[in-house]
Amino acid sequence: MKSQNNILIIGGPNVGKTHFGGQLYGRLINKRGSYKITSPPENLIIFREVLDSLSEGKSAGRTHVSSNEQLKLEIEDSKNNKILFNFPDYAGEQIDKIVNERKVNSIWKENIDNSTGWMLFIRLDELKPIEDLVNRGIPEQSVLESRKNNEINLAISPTAFFIELLQMLLHVKGINSCKNNSDIKLTVVLSCWDNIDGITEESKPSKILEEKLPLVKQFIDSIWAQDKVTFMGLSSTGKTLSNENVDDEYIDKGPENFGYIVNSNGVKESDLTLSISGIIG
Amino acid sequence: MNEKCSKESCFPNETGCNVEGHEYVTDCQFYNSKEDIESQDEEIEEEHLLSFPWTGNTLGLLDLNFLTASSHPIIIGVTGVASAGKTTFLSTLYCLLRNGRNIGEYKFSGSLTLTGWENIAWYLSWKEDNVIQYPPHTSRNAGRVPGLLHFSLTNSDGIKKDIIFTDAPGEWFDSWVYNKKDINAEGARWIHKSADAFFLFADSEMLSGNKRGIARNQIKFVGDRLKENLNDKPFGLIWSKADETISADIKNQISTYIQNSPIENYKEFETSVREGQKGIFHQNILESIEWVLETIQNQKNTELKVSVQKENDLFLSKR
């Protein structure tokens, strides 16, 4: 029997979902990784732009805001087990909208209901670090007084954003957050890994998340059963590409030879197809 | 009454269908969709939107139902007169958690009021132009219930505790101290009646200034009110802004006064937004919550003793 996997890729704007999709597809179709595509899908339109751009050594444009497409792939693992797997494509603004407007539309409701595994994309290098009284201290009262009249609107911290997003997804999915949850598998993907401050060859993704967003890590650890959650780093393209100038090395070697994941032990792997191993099967 | 639902306890636009529990509000018999006829587009849009039973902001009494339906939250009454540092204490607590600090062996496992926490912490966060300020005054409003802030904690055994803090204006307690039945003290009475534990705030800054005499009286009087029907509920005296030095006399007088009749579970904590030596003031904030959790945990009923023990009775030996 084929196992059916609906992967829900969850990530705000500009976290690298499209590049990941394109590169993952490239690896699957090249059939050199742990998972392979059995036959090319009927409709590949959602990856057209990213595949074209990457082959030209350029970065791809952003997904259209209203776009909501699914790519259905049939893949097999090294033991020839067939796995069906759906790859959704949408603009990250939709994720922001869920959290900010606190509403889920019927397309998302269906996506969440049908999902069997979640990949949460967090791009740490674009998050502004919060400096509050705990990590930076507080100035003297006289300084505070002089600044009191400036009003600035509240913007919730990335910490609150990700926790609220996960709480909302769990609620829609109808998962009880009281106990160790093993009803849905979760992979936390730290995208643009090579751009994160302070990354070394020894860095482990779970430790980096703990360092940068400790409360999000704590929340995930207390909700998910240990064997149902994976933390990994990802650099889909291996280096920064521009959407105007071509990268000759990219054209010559082919995009499938660039990009890597950093597994939970902190080891780099060029087989991007391993990124889905934690949530399928 | 809410304009979109004929039931008073339902706020369909914010928290979805509260009474009947429909996924989509328009399926509910009590939902009033008349207004939508004017704008058909809006109706179509609305039909397919799912809401969440919590808004992220501080909880009101009706919002509590969502939580109390499945658990018995521990309500910590945060009390003290105006400007005693109650809200600042709560924002510091949240900032500590956000920076990854733990409360004892417990780990953070969610919150229904993240926006509420962020709101009060926002004032104590550095902004782009380097502005940081103490939370503004929590104003006395028409509402009779304080803003309630929530988070849940889970320990390694998977035991989950829901904790609720009251974030109430000090004026409620000012009124309550002098007249228990004061119309403006409704909120203070609610806290006194509902809370499972109390923190009374003594502001070290006020106790070292010109008005220290009045401040001392106010703290004592709030303490007296809290002690009525206290039983074994934990009572913590929080010395806020403890980086300000106050005279040992004043401190001693307050402490002795509060304990002039026995309090079963009493402890004092020195706290401040400033971390103090080796982070002691911050550590004390976390420990005060841990102490409440532990104290309440230890108050579980003792195991029932079965007077007739028959070893061969299968029913009785089943545990």
Boltz contact constraints between the chains, C-beta under 6 A:
constraints:
  - contact:
      token1: [A, 102]
      token2: [B, 52]
      max_distance: 6.0
  - contact:
      token1: [A, 103]
      token2: [B, 49]
      max_distance: 6.0
  - contact:
      token1: [A, 104]
      token2: [B, 50]
      max_distance: 6.0
  - contact:
      token1: [A, 105]
      token2: [B, 48]
      max_distance: 6.0
  - contact:
      token1: [A, 105]
      token2: [B, 49]
      max_distance: 6.0
  - contact:
      token1: [A, 106]
      token2: [B, 48]
      max_distance: 6.0
  - contact:
      token1: [A, 109]
      token2: [B, 50]
      max_distance: 6.0
  - contact:
      token1: [A, 130]
      token2: [B, 125]
      max_distance: 6.0
  - contact:
      token1: [A, 131]
      token2: [B, 126]
      max_distance: 6.0
  - contact:
      token1: [A, 132]
      token2: [B, 95]
      max_distance: 6.0
  - contact:
      token1: [A, 132]
      token2: [B, 124]
      max_distance: 6.0
  - contact:
      token1: [A, 132]
      token2: [B, 125]
      max_distance: 6.0
  - contact:
      token1: [A, 133]
      token2: [B, 95]
      max_distance: 6.0
  - contact:
      token1: [A, 133]
      token2: [B, 124]
      max_distance: 6.0
  - contact:
      token1: [A, 133]
      token2: [B, 273]
      max_distance: 6.0
  - contact:
      token1: [A, 134]
      token2: [B, 95]
      max_distance: 6.0
  - contact:
      token1: [A, 134]
      token2: [B, 96]
      max_distance: 6.0
  - contact:
      token1: [A, 134]
      token2: [B, 99]
      max_distance: 6.0
  - contact:
      token1: [A, 135]
      token2: [B, 99]
      max_distance: 6.0
  - contact:
      token1: [A, 136]
      token2: [B, 126]
      max_distance: 6.0
  - contact:
      token1: [A, 138]
      token2: [B, 273]
      max_distance: 6.0
  - contact:
      token1: [A, 144]
      token2: [B, 133]
      max_distance: 6.0
  - contact:
      token1: [A, 147]
      token2: [B, 131]
      max_distance: 6.0
  - contact:
      token1: [A, 148]
      token2: [B, 133]
      max_distance: 6.0
  - contact:
      token1: [A, 150]
      token2: [B, 131]
      max_distance: 6.0
  - contact:
      token1: [A, 152]
      token2: [B, 127]
      max_distance: 6.0
  - contact:
      token1: [A, 154]
      token2: [B, 119]
      max_distance: 6.0
  - contact:
      token1: [A, 154]
      token2: [B, 122]
      max_distance: 6.0
  - contact:
      token1: [A, 156]
      token2: [B, 118]
      max_distance: 6.0
  - contact:
      token1: [A, 159]
      token2: [B, 98]
      max_distance: 6.0
  - contact:
      token1: [A, 160]
      token2: [B, 114]
      max_distance: 6.0
  - contact:
      token1: [A, 160]
      token2: [B, 118]
      max_distance: 6.0
  - contact:
      token1: [A, 164]
      token2: [B, 114]
      max_distance: 6.0
  - contact:
      token1: [A, 167]
      token2: [B, 110]
      max_distance: 6.0
  - contact:
      token1: [A, 177]
      token2: [B, 110]
      max_distance: 6.0
  - contact:
      token1: [A, 178]
      token2: [B, 160]
      max_distance: 6.0
  - contact:
      token1: [A, 179]
      token2: [B, 158]
      max_distance: 6.0
  - contact:
      token1: [A, 214]
      token2: [B, 100]
      max_distance: 6.0
  - contact:
      token1: [A, 215]
      token2: [B, 97]
      max_distance: 6.0
  - contact:
      token1: [A, 215]
      token2: [B, 98]
      max_distance: 6.0
  - contact:
      token1: [A, 215]
      token2: [B, 108]
      max_distance: 6.0
  - contact:
      token1: [A, 218]
      token2: [B, 107]
      max_distance: 6.0
  - contact:
      token1: [A, 218]
      token2: [B, 108]
      max_distance: 6.0
  - contact:
      token1: [A, 219]
      token2: [B, 108]
      max_distance: 6.0
  - contact:
      token1: [A, 222]
      token2: [B, 107]
      max_distance: 6.0
  - contact:
      token1: [A, 222]
      token2: [B, 109]
      max_distance: 6.0
  - contact:
      token1: [A, 222]
      token2: [B, 154]
      max_distance: 6.0
